[in-house]
Amino acid sequence: MKIEVRTVTLVVAAAIFISVAAPGLAEAKSEIYKNWRGVAIKGYDPVAFHTEGKPVKGSGDYELKWKDAKWRFASAENRDLFEADPEKYAPRYGGYCAWAVSEGYTASVDPENAWSIVDGRLYLNYNAEIKQKWEKDIPGHIKKADANWPGVLN
């Protein structure tokens, strides 16, 4: 029985890939939604949603590390407010799409166009269309998301 070198190479490569990738596939997602650079909520200032009522891009000049993520702020004042009470200003569900969490999974967010403050808490959504779904029953979605969080990270 003759085995081609190419077949052996492919089998070995597949085995190496599986041994390297498989442990990562079983790991839980990060508690905080962040990009590949570790920046939370796409670099938007979480405090500005509360204080200015709009999304404002943060700056690397005003950065703080919290829960293994880099949070950026538009000013030193906003950074200091967050540092004093991060749970007050951080978006719910680690900054993942609140509607997705209510449905039992995680998704990225669009902080520029899909956000809301409900009872003093910041909620982010995947996009404006998903935000409309979210707004149809915010209390119901929050109740379901609270029940799913943080289990959806596993």
Chimera marker file (.cmm) of the C-alpha trace (Angstrom):
<marker_set name="trace">
<marker id="1" x="0.000" y="0.000" z="0.000" r="1" g="1" b="0" radius="0.5"/>
<marker id="2" x="1.567" y="3.233" z="-1.160" r="1" g="1" b="0" radius="0.5"/>
<marker id="3" x="0.688" y="6.435" z="0.723" r="1" g="1" b="0" radius="0.5"/>
<marker id="4" x="1.375" y="9.688" z="-1.009" r="1" g="1" b="0" radius="0.5"/>
<marker id="5" x="3.550" y="12.252" z="0.747" r="1" g="1" b="0" radius="0.5"/>
<marker id="6" x="0.888" y="14.916" z="0.132" r="1" g="1" b="0" radius="0.5"/>
<marker id="7" x="-1.737" y="12.836" z="1.985" r="1" g="1" b="0" radius="0.5"/>
<marker id="8" x="0.551" y="12.323" z="4.962" r="1" g="1" b="0" radius="0.5"/>
<marker id="9" x="1.385" y="16.023" z="4.995" r="1" g="1" b="0" radius="0.5"/>
<marker id="10" x="-2.303" y="16.975" z="4.995" r="1" g="1" b="0" radius="0.5"/>
<marker id="11" x="-3.101" y="14.527" z="7.795" r="1" g="1" b="0" radius="0.5"/>
<marker id="12" x="-0.215" y="15.824" z="9.925" r="1" g="1" b="0" radius="0.5"/>
<marker id="13" x="-1.190" y="19.443" z="9.241" r="1" g="1" b="0" radius="0.5"/>
<marker id="14" x="-4.811" y="18.727" z="10.197" r="1" g="1" b="0" radius="0.5"/>
<marker id="15" x="-3.725" y="17.020" z="13.413" r="1" g="1" b="0" radius="0.5"/>
<marker id="16" x="-1.512" y="19.964" z="14.363" r="1" g="1" b="0" radius="0.5"/>
<marker id="17" x="-4.323" y="22.433" z="13.606" r="1" g="1" b="0" radius="0.5"/>
<marker id="18" x="-6.828" y="20.503" z="15.716" r="1" g="1" b="0" radius="0.5"/>
<marker id="19" x="-4.430" y="20.174" z="18.653" r="1" g="1" b="0" radius="0.5"/>
<marker id="20" x="-3.712" y="23.910" z="18.581" r="1" g="1" b="0" radius="0.5"/>
<marker id="21" x="-7.226" y="25.174" z="17.804" r="1" g="1" b="0" radius="0.5"/>
<marker id="22" x="-9.384" y="22.771" z="19.813" r="1" g="1" b="0" radius="0.5"/>
<marker id="23" x="-8.477" y="24.088" z="23.271" r="1" g="1" b="0" radius="0.5"/>
<marker id="24" x="-9.336" y="27.620" z="22.131" r="1" g="1" b="0" radius="0.5"/>
<marker id="25" x="-12.697" y="26.509" z="20.788" r="1" g="1" b="0" radius="0.5"/>
<marker id="26" x="-13.710" y="25.251" z="24.216" r="1" g="1" b="0" radius="0.5"/>
<marker id="27" x="-12.691" y="28.431" z="26.043" r="1" g="1" b="0" radius="0.5"/>
<marker id="28" x="-15.317" y="30.885" z="27.231" r="1" g="1" b="0" radius="0.5"/>
<marker id="29" x="-15.628" y="34.241" z="25.501" r="1" g="1" b="0" radius="0.5"/>
<marker id="30" x="-14.170" y="37.276" z="27.200" r="1" g="1" b="0" radius="0.5"/>
<marker id="31" x="-16.402" y="38.896" z="29.806" r="1" g="1" b="0" radius="0.5"/>
<marker id="32" x="-15.996" y="42.195" z="27.940" r="1" g="1" b="0" radius="0.5"/>
<marker id="33" x="-16.652" y="42.709" z="24.230" r="1" g="1" b="0" radius="0.5"/>
<marker id="34" x="-13.391" y="44.033" z="22.813" r="1" g="1" b="0" radius="0.5"/>
<marker id="35" x="-11.479" y="44.156" z="19.576" r="1" g="1" b="0" radius="0.5"/>
<marker id="36" x="-8.260" y="42.308" z="18.759" r="1" g="1" b="0" radius="0.5"/>
<marker id="37" x="-6.286" y="45.101" z="20.439" r="1" g="1" b="0" radius="0.5"/>
<marker id="38" x="-8.205" y="44.622" z="23.666" r="1" g="1" b="0" radius="0.5"/>
<marker id="39" x="-10.160" y="47.883" z="23.352" r="1" g="1" b="0" radius="0.5"/>
<marker id="40" x="-13.697" y="47.715" z="24.788" r="1" g="1" b="0" radius="0.5"/>
<marker id="41" x="-16.810" y="48.849" z="22.885" r="1" g="1" b="0" radius="0.5"/>
<marker id="42" x="-14.885" y="49.906" z="19.783" r="1" g="1" b="0" radius="0.5"/>
<marker id="43" x="-13.106" y="52.697" z="21.653" r="1" g="1" b="0" radius="0.5"/>
<marker id="44" x="-16.200" y="54.676" z="22.599" r="1" g="1" b="0" radius="0.5"/>
<marker id="45" x="-16.298" y="56.485" z="25.924" r="1" g="1" b="0" radius="0.5"/>
<marker id="46" x="-18.872" y="54.659" z="28.099" r="1" g="1" b="0" radius="0.5"/>
<marker id="47" x="-19.278" y="57.662" z="30.400" r="1" g="1" b="0" radius="0.5"/>
<marker id="48" x="-20.188" y="60.050" z="27.571" r="1" g="1" b="0" radius="0.5"/>
<marker id="49" x="-23.376" y="58.101" z="26.795" r="1" g="1" b="0" radius="0.5"/>
<marker id="50" x="-24.523" y="59.021" z="30.318" r="1" g="1" b="0" radius="0.5"/>
<marker id="51" x="-23.144" y="62.549" z="30.647" r="1" g="1" b="0" radius="0.5"/>
<marker id="52" x="-23.445" y="63.866" z="27.074" r="1" g="1" b="0" radius="0.5"/>
<marker id="53" x="-26.322" y="61.699" z="25.890" r="1" g="1" b="0" radius="0.5"/>
<marker id="54" x="-24.452" y="60.631" z="22.772" r="1" g="1" b="0" radius="0.5"/>
<marker id="55" x="-21.636" y="58.370" z="21.627" r="1" g="1" b="0" radius="0.5"/>
<marker id="56" x="-18.203" y="59.976" z="21.796" r="1" g="1" b="0" radius="0.5"/>
<marker id="57" x="-14.984" y="58.317" z="20.690" r="1" g="1" b="0" radius="0.5"/>
<marker id="58" x="-12.462" y="57.908" z="23.454" r="1" g="1" b="0" radius="0.5"/>
<marker id="59" x="-8.761" y="58.641" z="23.193" r="1" g="1" b="0" radius="0.5"/>
<marker id="60" x="-5.745" y="56.487" z="23.884" r="1" g="1" b="0" radius="0.5"/>
<marker id="61" x="-4.540" y="59.429" z="25.999" r="1" g="1" b="0" radius="0.5"/>
<marker id="62" x="-7.296" y="58.640" z="28.515" r="1" g="1" b="0" radius="0.5"/>
<marker id="63" x="-7.232" y="54.885" z="28.794" r="1" g="1" b="0" radius="0.5"/>
<marker id="64" x="-7.948" y="52.611" z="31.737" r="1" g="1" b="0" radius="0.5"/>
<marker id="65" x="-7.700" y="48.850" z="32.058" r="1" g="1" b="0" radius="0.5"/>
<marker id="66" x="-10.677" y="47.139" z="33.704" r="1" g="1" b="0" radius="0.5"/>
<marker id="67" x="-11.750" y="43.485" z="33.490" r="1" g="1" b="0" radius="0.5"/>
<marker id="68" x="-8.948" y="42.648" z="31.071" r="1" g="1" b="0" radius="0.5"/>
<marker id="69" x="-10.007" y="45.292" z="28.560" r="1" g="1" b="0" radius="0.5"/>
<marker id="70" x="-8.797" y="48.776" z="27.638" r="1" g="1" b="0" radius="0.5"/>
<marker id="71" x="-11.472" y="51.405" z="28.065" r="1" g="1" b="0" radius="0.5"/>
<marker id="72" x="-11.031" y="54.745" z="26.320" r="1" g="1" b="0" radius="0.5"/>
<marker id="73" x="-12.445" y="58.079" z="27.385" r="1" g="1" b="0" radius="0.5"/>
<marker id="74" x="-12.837" y="61.532" z="25.867" r="1" g="1" b="0" radius="0.5"/>
<marker id="75" x="-11.384" y="63.219" z="28.960" r="1" g="1" b="0" radius="0.5"/>
<marker id="76" x="-9.517" y="62.578" z="32.178" r="1" g="1" b="0" radius="0.5"/>
<marker id="77" x="-12.703" y="63.515" z="34.047" r="1" g="1" b="0" radius="0.5"/>
<marker id="78" x="-14.676" y="60.751" z="32.314" r="1" g="1" b="0" radius="0.5"/>
<marker id="79" x="-11.889" y="58.254" z="32.946" r="1" g="1" b="0" radius="0.5"/>
<marker id="80" x="-11.904" y="59.165" z="36.635" r="1" g="1" b="0" radius="0.5"/>
<marker id="81" x="-15.706" y="58.852" z="36.873" r="1" g="1" b="0" radius="0.5"/>
<marker id="82" x="-15.509" y="55.370" z="35.347" r="1" g="1" b="0" radius="0.5"/>
<marker id="83" x="-12.654" y="54.328" z="37.594" r="1" g="1" b="0" radius="0.5"/>
<marker id="84" x="-14.616" y="55.396" z="40.686" r="1" g="1" b="0" radius="0.5"/>
<marker id="85" x="-17.712" y="53.346" z="39.688" r="1" g="1" b="0" radius="0.5"/>
<marker id="86" x="-17.176" y="51.180" z="36.586" r="1" g="1" b="0" radius="0.5"/>
<marker id="87" x="-20.374" y="49.152" z="37.090" r="1" g="1" b="0" radius="0.5"/>
<marker id="88" x="-22.400" y="52.363" z="36.839" r="1" g="1" b="0" radius="0.5"/>
<marker id="89" x="-20.969" y="53.344" z="33.447" r="1" g="1" b="0" radius="0.5"/>
<marker id="90" x="-19.930" y="50.101" z="31.753" r="1" g="1" b="0" radius="0.5"/>
<marker id="91" x="-22.463" y="48.735" z="29.289" r="1" g="1" b="0" radius="0.5"/>
<marker id="92" x="-24.562" y="45.802" z="30.468" r="1" g="1" b="0" radius="0.5"/>
<marker id="93" x="-23.589" y="42.302" z="29.388" r="1" g="1" b="0" radius="0.5"/>
<marker id="94" x="-19.957" y="43.260" z="28.917" r="1" g="1" b="0" radius="0.5"/>
<marker id="95" x="-20.790" y="45.482" z="25.977" r="1" g="1" b="0" radius="0.5"/>
<marker id="96" x="-22.121" y="42.621" z="23.841" r="1" g="1" b="0" radius="0.5"/>
<marker id="97" x="-25.385" y="43.164" z="21.966" r="1" g="1" b="0" radius="0.5"/>
<marker id="98" x="-28.086" y="43.193" z="24.646" r="1" g="1" b="0" radius="0.5"/>
<marker id="99" x="-30.726" y="41.787" z="22.290" r="1" g="1" b="0" radius="0.5"/>
<marker id="100" x="-28.439" y="38.904" z="21.289" r="1" g="1" b="0" radius="0.5"/>
<marker id="101" x="-27.797" y="38.091" z="24.949" r="1" g="1" b="0" radius="0.5"/>
<marker id="102" x="-31.563" y="38.043" z="25.514" r="1" g="1" b="0" radius="0.5"/>
<marker id="103" x="-31.768" y="35.477" z="22.703" r="1" g="1" b="0" radius="0.5"/>
<marker id="104" x="-29.026" y="33.310" z="24.232" r="1" g="1" b="0" radius="0.5"/>
<marker id="105" x="-25.898" y="34.257" z="22.285" r="1" g="1" b="0" radius="0.5"/>
<marker id="106" x="-23.406" y="37.091" z="21.890" r="1" g="1" b="0" radius="0.5"/>
<marker id="107" x="-22.875" y="39.526" z="19.031" r="1" g="1" b="0" radius="0.5"/>
<marker id="108" x="-20.801" y="42.615" z="18.344" r="1" g="1" b="0" radius="0.5"/>
<marker id="109" x="-22.239" y="46.110" z="18.646" r="1" g="1" b="0" radius="0.5"/>
<marker id="110" x="-22.577" y="49.448" z="16.875" r="1" g="1" b="0" radius="0.5"/>
<marker id="111" x="-22.058" y="52.021" z="19.658" r="1" g="1" b="0" radius="0.5"/>
<marker id="112" x="-22.485" y="54.886" z="17.216" r="1" g="1" b="0" radius="0.5"/>
<marker id="113" x="-26.009" y="54.000" z="16.089" r="1" g="1" b="0" radius="0.5"/>
<marker id="114" x="-27.486" y="51.352" z="18.381" r="1" g="1" b="0" radius="0.5"/>
<marker id="115" x="-27.474" y="52.221" z="22.069" r="1" g="1" b="0" radius="0.5"/>
<marker id="116" x="-29.863" y="53.202" z="24.823" r="1" g="1" b="0" radius="0.5"/>
<marker id="117" x="-29.839" y="54.173" z="28.468" r="1" g="1" b="0" radius="0.5"/>
<marker id="118" x="-32.498" y="52.342" z="30.493" r="1" g="1" b="0" radius="0.5"/>
<marker id="119" x="-32.844" y="52.979" z="34.222" r="1" g="1" b="0" radius="0.5"/>
<marker id="120" x="-29.373" y="54.522" z="34.258" r="1" g="1" b="0" radius="0.5"/>
<marker id="121" x="-27.689" y="51.564" z="32.510" r="1" g="1" b="0" radius="0.5"/>
<marker id="122" x="-26.096" y="51.537" z="29.061" r="1" g="1" b="0" radius="0.5"/>
<marker id="123" x="-27.260" y="48.878" z="26.601" r="1" g="1" b="0" radius="0.5"/>
<marker id="124" x="-25.663" y="48.355" z="23.193" r="1" g="1" b="0" radius="0.5"/>
<marker id="125" x="-27.082" y="46.569" z="20.165" r="1" g="1" b="0" radius="0.5"/>
<marker id="126" x="-25.698" y="45.028" z="16.992" r="1" g="1" b="0" radius="0.5"/>
<marker id="127" x="-27.194" y="47.666" z="14.676" r="1" g="1" b="0" radius="0.5"/>
<marker id="128" x="-30.169" y="50.018" z="14.315" r="1" g="1" b="0" radius="0.5"/>
<marker id="129" x="-32.441" y="47.244" z="13.012" r="1" g="1" b="0" radius="0.5"/>
<marker id="130" x="-31.717" y="45.038" z="16.039" r="1" g="1" b="0" radius="0.5"/>
<marker id="131" x="-32.184" y="48.061" z="18.303" r="1" g="1" b="0" radius="0.5"/>
<marker id="132" x="-35.746" y="48.347" z="16.948" r="1" g="1" b="0" radius="0.5"/>
<marker id="133" x="-36.372" y="44.710" z="17.932" r="1" g="1" b="0" radius="0.5"/>
<marker id="134" x="-34.870" y="45.463" z="21.358" r="1" g="1" b="0" radius="0.5"/>
<marker id="135" x="-37.161" y="48.467" z="21.819" r="1" g="1" b="0" radius="0.5"/>
<marker id="136" x="-40.336" y="46.426" z="21.215" r="1" g="1" b="0" radius="0.5"/>
<marker id="137" x="-40.038" y="44.888" z="24.698" r="1" g="1" b="0" radius="0.5"/>
<marker id="138" x="-37.086" y="46.318" z="26.607" r="1" g="1" b="0" radius="0.5"/>
<marker id="139" x="-38.202" y="45.033" z="30.056" r="1" g="1" b="0" radius="0.5"/>
<marker id="140" x="-38.817" y="41.556" z="28.648" r="1" g="1" b="0" radius="0.5"/>
<marker id="141" x="-35.489" y="41.488" z="26.823" r="1" g="1" b="0" radius="0.5"/>
<marker id="142" x="-33.650" y="42.691" z="29.927" r="1" g="1" b="0" radius="0.5"/>
<marker id="143" x="-35.291" y="39.958" z="32.002" r="1" g="1" b="0" radius="0.5"/>
<marker id="144" x="-34.264" y="37.282" z="29.469" r="1" g="1" b="0" radius="0.5"/>
<marker id="145" x="-30.753" y="38.728" z="29.061" r="1" g="1" b="0" radius="0.5"/>
<marker id="146" x="-30.243" y="38.857" z="32.840" r="1" g="1" b="0" radius="0.5"/>
<marker id="147" x="-31.206" y="35.179" z="32.999" r="1" g="1" b="0" radius="0.5"/>
<marker id="148" x="-28.778" y="34.304" z="30.177" r="1" g="1" b="0" radius="0.5"/>
<marker id="149" x="-25.848" y="36.377" z="31.458" r="1" g="1" b="0" radius="0.5"/>
<marker id="150" x="-23.054" y="35.369" z="31.897" r="1" g="1" b="0" radius="0.5"/>
<marker id="151" x="-23.887" y="31.815" z="30.752" r="1" g="1" b="0" radius="0.5"/>
<marker id="152" x="-23.830" y="32.910" z="27.099" r="1" g="1" b="0" radius="0.5"/>
<marker id="153" x="-20.065" y="33.326" z="27.405" r="1" g="1" b="0" radius="0.5"/>
<marker id="154" x="-19.540" y="29.558" z="27.675" r="1" g="1" b="0" radius="0.5"/>
<link id1="1" id2="2" r="1" g="1" b="0" radius="0.2"/>
<link id1="2" id2="3" r="1" g="1" b="0" radius="0.2"/>
<link id1="3" id2="4" r="1" g="1" b="0" radius="0.2"/>
<link id1="4" id2="5" r="1" g="1" b="0" radius="0.2"/>
<link id1="5" id2="6" r="1" g="1" b="0" radius="0.2"/>
<link id1="6" id2="7" r="1" g="1" b="0" radius="0.2"/>
<link id1="7" id2="8" r="1" g="1" b="0" radius="0.2"/>
<link id1="8" id2="9" r="1" g="1" b="0" radius="0.2"/>
<link id1="9" id2="10" r="1" g="1" b="0" radius="0.2"/>
<link id1="10" id2="11" r="1" g="1" b="0" radius="0.2"/>
<link id1="11" id2="12" r="1" g="1" b="0" radius="0.2"/>
<link id1="12" id2="13" r="1" g="1" b="0" radius="0.2"/>
<link id1="13" id2="14" r="1" g="1" b="0" radius="0.2"/>
<link id1="14" id2="15" r="1" g="1" b="0" radius="0.2"/>
<link id1="15" id2="16" r="1" g="1" b="0" radius="0.2"/>
<link id1="16" id2="17" r="1" g="1" b="0" radius="0.2"/>
<link id1="17" id2="18" r="1" g="1" b="0" radius="0.2"/>
<link id1="18" id2="19" r="1" g="1" b="0" radius="0.2"/>
<link id1="19" id2="20" r="1" g="1" b="0" radius="0.2"/>
<link id1="20" id2="21" r="1" g="1" b="0" radius="0.2"/>
<link id1="21" id2="22" r="1" g="1" b="0" radius="0.2"/>
<link id1="22" id2="23" r="1" g="1" b="0" radius="0.2"/>
<link id1="23" id2="24" r="1" g="1" b="0" radius="0.2"/>
<link id1="24" id2="25" r="1" g="1" b="0" radius="0.2"/>
<link id1="25" id2="26" r="1" g="1" b="0" radius="0.2"/>
<link id1="26" id2="27" r="1" g="1" b="0" radius="0.2"/>
<link id1="27" id2="28" r="1" g="1" b="0" radius="0.2"/>
<link id1="28" id2="29" r="1" g="1" b="0" radius="0.2"/>
<link id1="29" id2="30" r="1" g="1" b="0" radius="0.2"/>
<link id1="30" id2="31" r="1" g="1" b="0" radius="0.2"/>
<link id1="31" id2="32" r="1" g="1" b="0" radius="0.2"/>
<link id1="32" id2="33" r="1" g="1" b="0" radius="0.2"/>
<link id1="33" id2="34" r="1" g="1" b="0" radius="0.2"/>
<link id1="34" id2="35" r="1" g="1" b="0" radius="0.2"/>
<link id1="35" id2="36" r="1" g="1" b="0" radius="0.2"/>
<link id1="36" id2="37" r="1" g="1" b="0" radius="0.2"/>
<link id1="37" id2="38" r="1" g="1" b="0" radius="0.2"/>
<link id1="38" id2="39" r="1" g="1" b="0" radius="0.2"/>
<link id1="39" id2="40" r="1" g="1" b="0" radius="0.2"/>
<link id1="40" id2="41" r="1" g="1" b="0" radius="0.2"/>
<link id1="41" id2="42" r="1" g="1" b="0" radius="0.2"/>
<link id1="42" id2="43" r="1" g="1" b="0" radius="0.2"/>
<link id1="43" id2="44" r="1" g="1" b="0" radius="0.2"/>
<link id1="44" id2="45" r="1" g="1" b="0" radius="0.2"/>
<link id1="45" id2="46" r="1" g="1" b="0" radius="0.2"/>
<link id1="46" id2="47" r="1" g="1" b="0" radius="0.2"/>
<link id1="47" id2="48" r="1" g="1" b="0" radius="0.2"/>
<link id1="48" id2="49" r="1" g="1" b="0" radius="0.2"/>
<link id1="49" id2="50" r="1" g="1" b="0" radius="0.2"/>
<link id1="50" id2="51" r="1" g="1" b="0" radius="0.2"/>
<link id1="51" id2="52" r="1" g="1" b="0" radius="0.2"/>
<link id1="52" id2="53" r="1" g="1" b="0" radius="0.2"/>
<link id1="53" id2="54" r="1" g="1" b="0" radius="0.2"/>
<link id1="54" id2="55" r="1" g="1" b="0" radius="0.2"/>
<link id1="55" id2="56" r="1" g="1" b="0" radius="0.2"/>
<link id1="56" id2="57" r="1" g="1" b="0" radius="0.2"/>
<link id1="57" id2="58" r="1" g="1" b="0" radius="0.2"/>
<link id1="58" id2="59" r="1" g="1" b="0" radius="0.2"/>
<link id1="59" id2="60" r="1" g="1" b="0" radius="0.2"/>
<link id1="60" id2="61" r="1" g="1" b="0" radius="0.2"/>
<link id1="61" id2="62" r="1" g="1" b="0" radius="0.2"/>
<link id1="62" id2="63" r="1" g="1" b="0" radius="0.2"/>
<link id1="63" id2="64" r="1" g="1" b="0" radius="0.2"/>
<link id1="64" id2="65" r="1" g="1" b="0" radius="0.2"/>
<link id1="65" id2="66" r="1" g="1" b="0" radius="0.2"/>
<link id1="66" id2="67" r="1" g="1" b="0" radius="0.2"/>
<link id1="67" id2="68" r="1" g="1" b="0" radius="0.2"/>
<link id1="68" id2="69" r="1" g="1" b="0" radius="0.2"/>
<link id1="69" id2="70" r="1" g="1" b="0" radius="0.2"/>
<link id1="70" id2="71" r="1" g="1" b="0" radius="0.2"/>
<link id1="71" id2="72" r="1" g="1" b="0" radius="0.2"/>
<link id1="72" id2="73" r="1" g="1" b="0" radius="0.2"/>
<link id1="73" id2="74" r="1" g="1" b="0" radius="0.2"/>
<link id1="74" id2="75" r="1" g="1" b="0" radius="0.2"/>
<link id1="75" id2="76" r="1" g="1" b="0" radius="0.2"/>
<link id1="76" id2="77" r="1" g="1" b="0" radius="0.2"/>
<link id1="77" id2="78" r="1" g="1" b="0" radius="0.2"/>
<link id1="78" id2="79" r="1" g="1" b="0" radius="0.2"/>
<link id1="79" id2="80" r="1" g="1" b="0" radius="0.2"/>
<link id1="80" id2="81" r="1" g="1" b="0" radius="0.2"/>
<link id1="81" id2="82" r="1" g="1" b="0" radius="0.2"/>
<link id1="82" id2="83" r="1" g="1" b="0" radius="0.2"/>
<link id1="83" id2="84" r="1" g="1" b="0" radius="0.2"/>
<link id1="84" id2="85" r="1" g="1" b="0" radius="0.2"/>
<link id1="85" id2="86" r="1" g="1" b="0" radius="0.2"/>
<link id1="86" id2="87" r="1" g="1" b="0" radius="0.2"/>
<link id1="87" id2="88" r="1" g="1" b="0" radius="0.2"/>
<link id1="88" id2="89" r="1" g="1" b="0" radius="0.2"/>
<link id1="89" id2="90" r="1" g="1" b="0" radius="0.2"/>
<link id1="90" id2="91" r="1" g="1" b="0" radius="0.2"/>
<link id1="91" id2="92" r="1" g="1" b="0" radius="0.2"/>
<link id1="92" id2="93" r="1" g="1" b="0" radius="0.2"/>
<link id1="93" id2="94" r="1" g="1" b="0" radius="0.2"/>
<link id1="94" id2="95" r="1" g="1" b="0" radius="0.2"/>
<link id1="95" id2="96" r="1" g="1" b="0" radius="0.2"/>
<link id1="96" id2="97" r="1" g="1" b="0" radius="0.2"/>
<link id1="97" id2="98" r="1" g="1" b="0" radius="0.2"/>
<link id1="98" id2="99" r="1" g="1" b="0" radius="0.2"/>
<link id1="99" id2="100" r="1" g="1" b="0" radius="0.2"/>
<link id1="100" id2="101" r="1" g="1" b="0" radius="0.2"/>
<link id1="101" id2="102" r="1" g="1" b="0" radius="0.2"/>
<link id1="102" id2="103" r="1" g="1" b="0" radius="0.2"/>
<link id1="103" id2="104" r="1" g="1" b="0" radius="0.2"/>
<link id1="104" id2="105" r="1" g="1" b="0" radius="0.2"/>
<link id1="105" id2="106" r="1" g="1" b="0" radius="0.2"/>
<link id1="106" id2="107" r="1" g="1" b="0" radius="0.2"/>
<link id1="107" id2="108" r="1" g="1" b="0" radius="0.2"/>
<link id1="108" id2="109" r="1" g="1" b="0" radius="0.2"/>
<link id1="109" id2="110" r="1" g="1" b="0" radius="0.2"/>
<link id1="110" id2="111" r="1" g="1" b="0" radius="0.2"/>
<link id1="111" id2="112" r="1" g="1" b="0" radius="0.2"/>
<link id1="112" id2="113" r="1" g="1" b="0" radius="0.2"/>
<link id1="113" id2="114" r="1" g="1" b="0" radius="0.2"/>
<link id1="114" id2="115" r="1" g="1" b="0" radius="0.2"/>
<link id1="115" id2="116" r="1" g="1" b="0" radius="0.2"/>
<link id1="116" id2="117" r="1" g="1" b="0" radius="0.2"/>
<link id1="117" id2="118" r="1" g="1" b="0" radius="0.2"/>
<link id1="118" id2="119" r="1" g="1" b="0" radius="0.2"/>
<link id1="119" id2="120" r="1" g="1" b="0" radius="0.2"/>
<link id1="120" id2="121" r="1" g="1" b="0" radius="0.2"/>
<link id1="121" id2="122" r="1" g="1" b="0" radius="0.2"/>
<link id1="122" id2="123" r="1" g="1" b="0" radius="0.2"/>
<link id1="123" id2="124" r="1" g="1" b="0" radius="0.2"/>
<link id1="124" id2="125" r="1" g="1" b="0" radius="0.2"/>
<link id1="125" id2="126" r="1" g="1" b="0" radius="0.2"/>
<link id1="126" id2="127" r="1" g="1" b="0" radius="0.2"/>
<link id1="127" id2="128" r="1" g="1" b="0" radius="0.2"/>
<link id1="128" id2="129" r="1" g="1" b="0" radius="0.2"/>
<link id1="129" id2="130" r="1" g="1" b="0" radius="0.2"/>
<link id1="130" id2="131" r="1" g="1" b="0" radius="0.2"/>
<link id1="131" id2="132" r="1" g="1" b="0" radius="0.2"/>
<link id1="132" id2="133" r="1" g="1" b="0" radius="0.2"/>
<link id1="133" id2="134" r="1" g="1" b="0" radius="0.2"/>
<link id1="134" id2="135" r="1" g="1" b="0" radius="0.2"/>
<link id1="135" id2="136" r="1" g="1" b="0" radius="0.2"/>
<link id1="136" id2="137" r="1" g="1" b="0" radius="0.2"/>
<link id1="137" id2="138" r="1" g="1" b="0" radius="0.2"/>
<link id1="138" id2="139" r="1" g="1" b="0" radius="0.2"/>
<link id1="139" id2="140" r="1" g="1" b="0" radius="0.2"/>
<link id1="140" id2="141" r="1" g="1" b="0" radius="0.2"/>
<link id1="141" id2="142" r="1" g="1" b="0" radius="0.2"/>
<link id1="142" id2="143" r="1" g="1" b="0" radius="0.2"/>
<link id1="143" id2="144" r="1" g="1" b="0" radius="0.2"/>
<link id1="144" id2="145" r="1" g="1" b="0" radius="0.2"/>
<link id1="145" id2="146" r="1" g="1" b="0" radius="0.2"/>
<link id1="146" id2="147" r="1" g="1" b="0" radius="0.2"/>
<link id1="147" id2="148" r="1" g="1" b="0" radius="0.2"/>
<link id1="148" id2="149" r="1" g="1" b="0" radius="0.2"/>
<link id1="149" id2="150" r="1" g="1" b="0" radius="0.2"/>
<link id1="150" id2="151" r="1" g="1" b="0" radius="0.2"/>
<link id1="151" id2="152" r="1" g="1" b="0" radius="0.2"/>
<link id1="152" id2="153" r="1" g="1" b="0" radius="0.2"/>
<link id1="153" id2="154" r="1" g="1" b="0" radius="0.2"/>
</marker_set>
